[in-house]
Amino acid sequence: MRKRNPWLGIGRDAVALGMEAAVVVGLRTLKIGLGGRRARAEARRMVTEKVDAALALQTLALTGGLGVTAPGAAAKTIRHYHRKVRANRRRLAKG
């Protein structure tokens, strides 16, 4: 019996993350492009969220939360960011 290559699923998940991130970029561009108080708040939120997500991932890496294998760490990293991106897509799509 052949083992499944874990990188195929990781690649698929990375593509899905990229596609959803592109939607978030578009929604944020529209919101920031309108200008005003809400645009400034969104820009600040965007930067804060990116720093917080990176620090949280770094903490996971330093504490062993990403596992011990390269495919496991890659998959958990993609899931970490995908949760953040999905939450932003849902929030921004509401208006």
BELBELMO-V913511 format. One record per residue. N is the residue number from 1. RES is the residue in one letter. SS is DSSP state (H for helix, E for strand, L for the rest). Layout:
N,RES,SS
N,RES,SS
This chain:
1,M,L
2,R,L
3,K,L
4,R,L
5,N,L
6,P,H
7,W,H
8,L,H
9,G,H
10,I,H
11,G,H
12,R,H
13,D,H
14,A,H
15,V,H
16,A,H
17,L,H
18,G,H
19,M,H
20,E,H
21,A,H
22,A,H
23,V,H
24,V,H
25,V,H
26,G,H
27,L,H
28,R,H
29,T,H
30,L,H
31,K,H
32,I,H
33,G,H
34,L,L
35,G,L
36,G,H
37,R,H
38,R,H
39,A,H
40,R,H
41,A,H
42,E,H
43,A,H
44,R,H
45,R,H
46,M,H
47,V,H
48,T,H
49,E,H
50,K,H
51,V,H
52,D,H
53,A,H
54,A,H
55,L,H
56,A,H
57,L,H
58,Q,H
59,T,H
60,L,H
61,A,H
62,L,H
63,T,L
64,G,L
65,G,L
66,L,L
67,G,L
68,V,L
69,T,L
70,A,H
71,P,H
72,G,H
73,A,H
74,A,H
75,A,H
76,K,H
77,T,H
78,I,H
79,R,H
80,H,H
81,Y,H
82,H,H
83,R,H
84,K,H
85,V,H
86,R,H
87,A,H
88,N,H
89,R,H
90,R,H
91,R,H
92,L,H
93,A,H
94,K,H
95,G,L
